[in-house]
Amino acid sequence: MATFDSNSSLLRSACRGREVDEDGVATQGASKERFDNRITPGDYYLPWEGVDKWEKEGVVDLMKSFAARTEGEEEQEDGSSERWQNMEDVTSRAYGMYDETGVFLALRRHNFVLKVVDLVRSRELSKYPLAVTAHILNALGEAAIGYDIGCKLGKMIKVHPALKDLAQDKKFRVLVGSFHEHGHNRLCGLDNLMTYVEGVGLEPLEGCEPFFSKSNALVSTTRYASRFHRQQAIPTYLQHTDTLDTYYSLSSTTVLEIKSTFNASRDSMRELGVQSRAEFESWRASEKAHLSTLLKEPEEETLEMEYFQELVNLQDAEYVRASFIEGDTAY
Ligand SMILES: [Zn+2]
């Protein structure tokens, strides 16, 4: 079980010269950074080359596959394509001022760090979750991963030529974090919230946000550091956190989680008069069936709204007409 997300606080300013053109407009010049081929210590980092290949890997086949699906079956629209736009690779704009524009971090259960990747002159593109997912599946085997736009990532992986077989083989399951899902789409949540997926536990899968709220303290030392020194500071911080924060509090966190989960589940069942856990599943099925009928506005309601709007238009038109008549009379 893992969760991943990006954070743009740990960006690094590019060290570049300044050039002024004939119109007096200043632009960025060539890089002034010293050549440095030192390698990042430890194994927290996924190398840039390993990530970049996912920018092109299988993209042509993937686009064909999406096109075929669009022509063939009508996909259920859950709103994710409209509301969740941060995976648009094509329209991504360059971040001229920065070389590294943040990090993409993967945490496992209890918030131990699995991997970190630099966002390089880009925002959060699909290549980052794809690269980290492939790495986790190869390294750990079966995995369920929570992501803010997990539903969209899941659809992409399902048809991705370079990843779909691996994902199927490792029984990969994508989930959506509880905070993001509740603001996103309830119907999607009934399929992708951890609460409703058997065997994965009850974590909210929102570990990255509190993690970033602490790691943001690193910004003062990494914003203007060299590439190597930034890549040295970040894993050093991650190792420190894993060893002295996460591991140190592991026992107490686990005991608290078990106690609160067990008590909440038992108390809720008693208060609601629920006889067996199977009842929860029947509630989920009936809620899903009900919400599925609401994907489109009911026709009667649409007609009522249109009729109301026509009445408003009529009233406005009559008001304008009456004003003209009054005006004519006055002159
Ligand atoms: Zn969704």
Residues whose N, C-alpha, C, O or C-beta is under 5 A from the ligand:
A	BS01	ZN	D78 S80 C151 N185 C188
